[in-house]
Amino acid sequence: MNTPANISHCFTNFKSVQHIEWTCHTCLNAIKKQKNPRFSIANKMGFPQKPKALNLYSLEERLLSLRIPFMQIRHLPRGGQLSVKGNVVNVPVEVKPTINSLPHTLAKSGTISVKLKKKLAFKKCDFSENVRPFAVIRALHYLMRTSDLYKSSGIEINQDWITERAKINEEETQNEKNSTEQEDNQDQNDTDDDSDHFSEVDEN
């Protein structure tokens, strides 16, 4: 039987704003019995860290999804939790046409407005959001390197656009640096000019 000191590795150390780590009743009952909870991180049940390349907004994730599930989500009468009502429809999506539809003009590669519809013939959209094309393609690069599912999807990425975008980012960074240096030099010159207007007066 484990002692409380031996089950400390079962906790995630993620605490609320009140500095309290919450556990479910199943895990709590196991801890009271001085046993390892079945669904603890000690049994490899923890969530992996999310890579920075996949730090996307909701609609940006949908643009890269090979399957988009459509479902009815409603609030439960008690507790405020969400539940799925009815059937769940998984719609296969071709990612390649979506990527090719993103603006490859560098002037338009900041953010663009995208609307998600169940069918193009529908006037009403289910989801609308501004997306970052460069962030979407960067995430796709990561998935193509690490995911077998995406490797076998046959998606092709225009490498020339990525290279050109990287050059533009480097030039913008250099221009900002030069602009900052010019402003600092101008401030220094203004300070020197101001000092010339003042001199010490001999009262004698």
Secondary structure, DSSP 8 states (H G I E B T S, - for coil): ---GGGGGGG------TTS-----HHHHHHHHTT---TTSGGGT-S-----GGG---HHHHHHH-SEEEEEEEEE-TTTT-EEEEEEEEEEE--HHHHHHHS---GGG-S-EEEEE-SSTT-SS-SEEEEE-HHHHHHHHHHHHHH-HHHHTTT----HHHHHHHHHHHHHHHHHHHHHHHHHHHHHHHHHHHHHTT-------
